[in-house]
C-alpha cells in the first residue's frame, strides 16, 4: 500500500535547483555577518526596496542559534518575491526604524498562550507586530516579530 505524498508550493520552490543555488548565494554571503558582533540581537530584511519583516530577540544567544534558519527562510522569501526588472535599493536606517516604530503603535491585544507565555499582538493597516513575553520574568519580552502586510 503506497501513501500519497502532498507536495506544497513551498516544497516545490525550495526543491527547484535555481532557487537552491540563489538561496545558497544569499546564505553564503550573509551567514557570517553576525560573527564577532556581540551587540546583534536581531535583523530586518527588505524585498524590492521595502522592509518586509524583522525579528528581534531578548538574548544574543537565542538570536545566533536561530540565525541560520531565519536567514534561509528570508532568502527563500526574497527570491520568491524578487522583481527582476527593478534595481536593488539600499534602505536607509530611518526606513527600518520607522517600520519598527509604526508596527508598535496600534493598540495591543494580549493572549495567554501557556501559564508562562503571553503573546501581545498589534495590528495596523500596514503591518502586524507580535511580542512573546515570559510571565515568570515580569512579562519581559523574549521575541519581537514585525511583518509588513
BELHU-V85473 format. One record per residue. RES is the residue in one letter. D_CENTER is the distance of its C-alpha to the mean C-alpha in Angstrom with 2 decimals. Layout:
# BELHU-V85473
RES_D_CENTER, RES_D_CENTER
This chain:
# BELHU-V85473
X_40.51, X_37.30, X_33.97, X_32.09, X_28.62, X_26.10, X_23.91, X_20.87, X_19.77, X_16.55, X_18.96, X_21.17, X_18.56, X_17.47, X_21.19, X_22.21, X_23.59, X_22.50, X_18.85, X_19.26, X_20.99, X_18.61, X_15.56, X_17.77, X_18.55, X_15.00, X_14.49, X_17.98, X_17.56, X_14.45, X_14.68, X_17.26, X_15.86, X_15.21, X_18.71, X_21.48, X_19.37, X_19.82, X_18.25, X_14.58, X_12.45, X_8.97, X_7.50, X_6.87, X_7.42, X_10.14, X_11.92, X_15.67, X_15.95, X_13.67, X_10.50, X_8.07, X_5.15, X_4.66, X_4.90, X_8.65, X_11.10, X_14.83, X_15.92, X_15.52, X_16.75, X_14.01, X_11.26, X_13.49, X_14.14, X_10.61, X_9.86, X_11.64, X_9.86, X_6.28, X_8.26, X_10.19, X_7.85, X_6.56, X_10.32, X_11.59, X_9.90, X_11.19, X_14.48, X_14.86, X_14.61, X_16.57, X_19.61, X_22.15, X_24.53, X_22.54, X_22.64, X_19.63, X_19.16, X_18.14, X_16.58, X_18.43, X_16.99, X_18.48, X_16.37, X_13.14, X_15.23, X_16.56, X_13.32, X_12.35, X_16.00, X_16.52, X_13.76, X_15.68, X_19.07, X_19.72, X_21.74, X_20.15, X_20.73, X_20.99, X_21.13, X_22.57, X_20.66, X_23.11, X_25.82, X_23.52, X_20.08, X_19.57, X_16.71, X_16.84, X_15.55, X_16.20, X_16.36, X_17.72, X_18.84, X_15.90, X_12.89, X_11.99, X_11.26, X_11.21, X_12.84, X_14.22, X_17.62, X_20.28, X_23.64, X_25.62, X_24.38, X_25.42, X_22.20, X_20.25, X_16.50, X_14.58, X_10.90, X_9.51, X_6.63, X_7.28, X_7.46, X_10.28, X_12.96
